[in-house]
Amino acid sequence: MKWIYGLVLFFSLFLAACDSSPLASMEDDMEEIADEAAYRERESKRSAENEKARHSSSSSRYSSSSSVQYCYDTYGYYVVCGSSSSTRYSSSSREYYSSSSYSSSSLSYDYLLEPKIMRLTLTYYEQIKAGLDGTSSYTDGDPRIKFKIHVLDSYGDTLKTFTSKTLLSKDDTGYWTGSQSDVFDIPAGVKRIWVCPIVTDSDVMFDDDYSSNYCYGRNLVGLLEPKEIVYQSDYENKNCNLDWNWYLY
């Protein structure tokens, strides 16, 4: 029986020695390294996902080009936004796309796949503030009206900016209705179009600027039908009423 107890004691000492051996210690270290590597990988993935979500949210709401800033919300609505050029963008010209019209299965694209021609037409002018030319009359203005057009791609970058010819040039005029147009070559890739009316009153020494400093936008222009008319008004202007429309073909 003594040799059995001796054998048990021998194996006990042998196992204790193995537990404290360099090999066992190395295995423990390897497990700790593996656990730490797995933890770092999880943290890296989590950080990347958070950064991607933050960037996506930011780019879908705000994008800028040069000194002009354009703002949108995540549903395609326009929101008022200031800019260093003091040009503001109206929130009332709101556009919304439904999930059906925006779905990839409908084979529709919200940007232009090919170049288009834009035809812009001024249709209405009315002086609503007396004394534009220094009198108390509502018909003393000498309006000169033209437009600036900004076209943007899907990333919010300005692809091109146009300035129209003067579409209205009248003296001592408080009211006008008609049809005066200009055309522009719109490049492929355009998703958003801003139209900015420029209203001045002609004088001998220098012209007075009566612009509202608002631009009126249309989003997702790739979903417009050929020659589908977009109607817009300079409703932020406190000096005159102004209506125009445009379409792509």
FENMOCOR-V149262 format. One record per helix or strand of 2 or more residues. SS is the DSSP state (alpha for helix, beta for strand). FROM is the first residue (numbers start at 1). LEN is the number of residues. If there is no record, write none. Layout:
((SS,FROM,LEN) (SS,FROM,LEN))
This chain:
((alpha,2,18) (alpha,22,40) (beta,62,4) (beta,68,5) (beta,88,2) (alpha,99,4) (alpha,104,3) (beta,116,12) (beta,143,10) (beta,158,6) (beta,168,2) (beta,175,12) (beta,192,10) (beta,208,2) (beta,214,5) (alpha,221,3) (beta,230,4) (beta,240,9))
